[in-house]
Amino acid sequence: MILSVTLNPCIDKTIYLDRLDVGAYNRVKNTRSDLSGKGLNVSTVLHHLGEDTLCMGLNFRNNGNLLERTLNTRGLKHHFVYADGSIRTNIKLFDQSAHVMTEINEAGPHVSSAAIDKLIDEIDARLEHTHILVLSGSVPPGVPADIYQRLIRMAHKKDVKTVLDTAGEPFLLGLKEKPFLIKPNSLEFEQAFKEELKAGKGPLEIARQVVDSGIPYLCISMGADGALLLDSEHAYRAKALPVEAKGLTGAGDSMVAGMCRALRKHLGSEDMLRYAMAAAAGSVRQEGTLLAGAEDVEKLLPQVEVEVIA
């Protein structure tokens, strides 16, 4: 089973514009609202690919029934711990002329320590039946920055592979526990290692040091520039597939799902990257926060070009 953790679910309101003019009047072409969250996106794609997956995390009492109904509709297994407050709303402004997404994200409600402790216990109780633990997304107010670090430590005690996809302090603290796979995007990677970059080290050099420190796989998603994947021996690069972008939200989460699928199939690094790129492209060509299906991934897999660059 692949267990995904979403601490800060959200309602994504995607607003489509012919062109976004900052500081000017903009006419909306159309809109859509979708229940989302990075871990939920990962599990949704995994479910489409036929993997056994469970969604866990925090839900909120004021409108949490929306999350439960949505996951039930998707056919996803889930178990959430409730906290006070409401699921946050994120605004996604999609400039269709430039194919650029501008995101305006709320922080989320404050979470009590009691809810956090209960969630940790609930996750721990399910690790015995978990093969991969996916930890992704932001941490809402009240949740300690070391939450992912603690969960990775717990998973290691039960020989569960861990995937970390977050940013800021939770990312840096999580790195200390040596997760099996990390997937920052290029901006998150630059923010995490800015001092080393300022010192004149190149991104590939730093990425190699990260992997050599004891993290088996590092994937850096780079949007239209594709992605890099490093393992203990090589660095691989894949170009982004030339698909029409209708919604960019969830592309990175789809990459994580694709790599988890490859891991469950016991495939090598190049195929991990192929699955990542095919899943991402399959989601990018869906509107709003709709995500790739099995047919999308299987059709796109043969089109992914992977080269060894180091």
Buried (B, 14 or more C-beta within 10 A) or exposed (E): BBBBBBBBBBBBBBBBBEEBEEEEEBEEEEEBBBBBBBBBBBBBBBBBBEBEBBBBBBBBEEBBEBBEEBBEEBEBBBBBBEBEBBBBBBBBBBBBEEEBBEEEBBEBBEBEEEBBEBBBEBBBEBBEEBBBBBBBBBBBEBBBBBBBBBBBBBBBEEEBBBBBBBBEBBBBBBBEBBBBBBBBBBEBBBBBBEEBBEEEBEBBEBBBEBBEEEBBBBBBBBBEEBBBBBBEEEBBBBBBBEBEBBBBBBBBBBBBBBBBBBBBEEBEBBBBBBBBBBBBBBBBBBEBBBBBBBEBBEEBBEBBEBEEEE
